[in-house]
Amino acid sequence: MEFAMFPTDVGTSKSEYVSKVIEMIRADVPNYKLTAMGTIIETETLAEALAVVQKAQDILLPHTERIYSTVKFDIRKDCNNRLENKIKSIENRIGDVNK
């Protein structure tokens, strides 16, 4: 799952609030990657992924009246460690992609 979630009514910079969500993810999700536009996590089940979304909302809600969120899912039963393997698949074809 890739998602982004932040309050919309707390000023220009959102890092103070996003940091709180990332702390939860760091503690609860063994396989995640923070990017400039969102966070990618890998879970065993959809329920686990949705629980992370719920916890993120619970963290932000006391600080704001309005939360913006995007969520994307890529569900595949026969694979794991896709955060690394999807990148390796491309790199095997064209070389290093993250400089």
DRENKOL-694257 format. One record per residue (C-alpha): x, y, z; residue number from 1; residue in one letter. Coordinates in steps of 0.02 Angstrom, whole numbers. Example, Ala and Ser with C-alpha at 12.3 -4.5 7.8 and 13.67 -1.06 7.14 Angstrom:
REM DRENKOL-694257
+--------+--------+--------+------+------+
:     xx :     yy :     zz : roza : rovo :
+--------+--------+--------+------+------+
:    615 :   -225 :    390 :    1 :    A :
:    684 :    -53 :    357 :    2 :    S :
+--------+--------+--------+------+------+
END
This chain:
REM DRENKOL-694257
+--------+--------+--------+------+------+
:     xx :     yy :     zz : roza : rovo :
+--------+--------+--------+------+------+
:      0 :      0 :      0 :    1 :    M :
:     57 :    176 :    -36 :    2 :    E :
:    -24 :    315 :     59 :    3 :    F :
:     -7 :    496 :    109 :    4 :    A :
:   -103 :    579 :    249 :    5 :    M :
:    -87 :    751 :    323 :    6 :    F :
:   -191 :    890 :    401 :    7 :    P :
:   -243 :   1028 :    282 :    8 :    T :
:   -278 :   1167 :    406 :    9 :    D :
:   -114 :   1182 :    504 :   10 :    V :
:     -3 :   1293 :    398 :   11 :    G :
:    112 :   1265 :    251 :   12 :    T :
:    233 :   1135 :    320 :   13 :    S :
:    161 :    967 :    367 :   14 :    K :
:    319 :    879 :    428 :   15 :    S :
:    278 :    902 :    613 :   16 :    E :
:    121 :    798 :    588 :   17 :    Y :
:    185 :    676 :    458 :   18 :    V :
:    330 :    637 :    577 :   19 :    S :
:    205 :    574 :    706 :   20 :    K :
:    131 :    454 :    578 :   21 :    V :
:    302 :    394 :    523 :   22 :    I :
:    351 :    358 :    703 :   23 :    E :
:    199 :    243 :    716 :   24 :    M :
:    242 :    157 :    552 :   25 :    I :
:    423 :    136 :    604 :   26 :    R :
:    365 :     51 :    765 :   27 :    A :
:    226 :    -56 :    688 :   28 :    D :
:    275 :   -100 :    509 :   29 :    V :
:    435 :   -197 :    476 :   30 :    P :
:    440 :   -162 :    289 :   31 :    N :
:    408 :     19 :    237 :   32 :    Y :
:    486 :    155 :    131 :   33 :    K :
:    461 :    341 :    153 :   34 :    L :
:    462 :    440 :     -9 :   35 :    T :
:    442 :    625 :    -43 :   36 :    A :
:    260 :    602 :    -93 :   37 :    M :
:    201 :    464 :     24 :   38 :    G :
:    245 :    307 :    118 :   39 :    T :
:    245 :    131 :     48 :   40 :    I :
:    213 :    -12 :    168 :   41 :    I :
:    206 :   -199 :    145 :   42 :    E :
:     88 :   -303 :    252 :   43 :    T :
:     26 :   -482 :    247 :   44 :    E :
:   -158 :   -435 :    240 :   45 :    T :
:   -271 :   -294 :    184 :   46 :    L :
:   -337 :   -282 :    362 :   47 :    A :
:   -160 :   -244 :    425 :   48 :    E :
:   -138 :   -108 :    293 :   49 :    A :
:   -305 :    -30 :    336 :   50 :    L :
:   -260 :    -34 :    520 :   51 :    A :
:   -107 :     75 :    481 :   52 :    V :
:   -220 :    199 :    390 :   53 :    V :
:   -338 :    202 :    541 :   54 :    Q :
:   -194 :    228 :    663 :   55 :    K :
:   -127 :    370 :    555 :   56 :    A :
:   -296 :    455 :    558 :   57 :    Q :
:   -309 :    430 :    746 :   58 :    D :
:   -138 :    514 :    767 :   59 :    I :
:   -183 :    665 :    661 :   60 :    L :
:   -363 :    695 :    711 :   61 :    L :
:   -327 :    780 :    878 :   62 :    P :
:   -222 :    911 :    786 :   63 :    H :
:   -340 :    959 :    646 :   64 :    T :
:   -516 :    978 :    583 :   65 :    E :
:   -477 :    911 :    410 :   66 :    R :
:   -363 :    773 :    345 :   67 :    I :
:   -312 :    742 :    165 :   68 :    Y :
:   -271 :    563 :    117 :   69 :    S :
:   -230 :    459 :    -35 :   70 :    T :
:   -216 :    270 :    -30 :   71 :    V :
:   -162 :    148 :   -167 :   72 :    K :
:   -157 :    -42 :   -153 :   73 :    F :
:    -61 :   -172 :   -251 :   74 :    D :
:   -118 :   -341 :   -185 :   75 :    I :
:    -28 :   -498 :   -242 :   76 :    R :
:    -42 :   -661 :   -148 :   77 :    K :
:    106 :   -756 :   -218 :   78 :    D :
:    246 :   -633 :   -177 :   79 :    C :
:    326 :   -543 :    -32 :   80 :    N :
:    464 :   -415 :    -10 :   81 :    N :
:    397 :   -322 :   -160 :   82 :    R :
:    468 :   -156 :    -99 :   83 :    L :
:    640 :   -217 :   -151 :   84 :    E :
:    599 :   -347 :   -283 :   85 :    N :
:    499 :   -230 :   -395 :   86 :    K :
:    647 :   -110 :   -401 :   87 :    I :
:    772 :   -252 :   -430 :   88 :    K :
:    668 :   -313 :   -577 :   89 :    S :
:    688 :   -144 :   -663 :   90 :    I :
:    871 :   -128 :   -616 :   91 :    E :
:    906 :   -300 :   -690 :   92 :    N :
:    847 :   -228 :   -855 :   93 :    R :
:    922 :    -53 :   -853 :   94 :    I :
:   1043 :    -37 :   -707 :   95 :    G :
:   1038 :     71 :   -551 :   96 :    D :
:    885 :    185 :   -546 :   97 :    V :
:    906 :    273 :   -378 :   98 :    N :
:   1058 :    386 :   -374 :   99 :    K :
+--------+--------+--------+------+------+
END
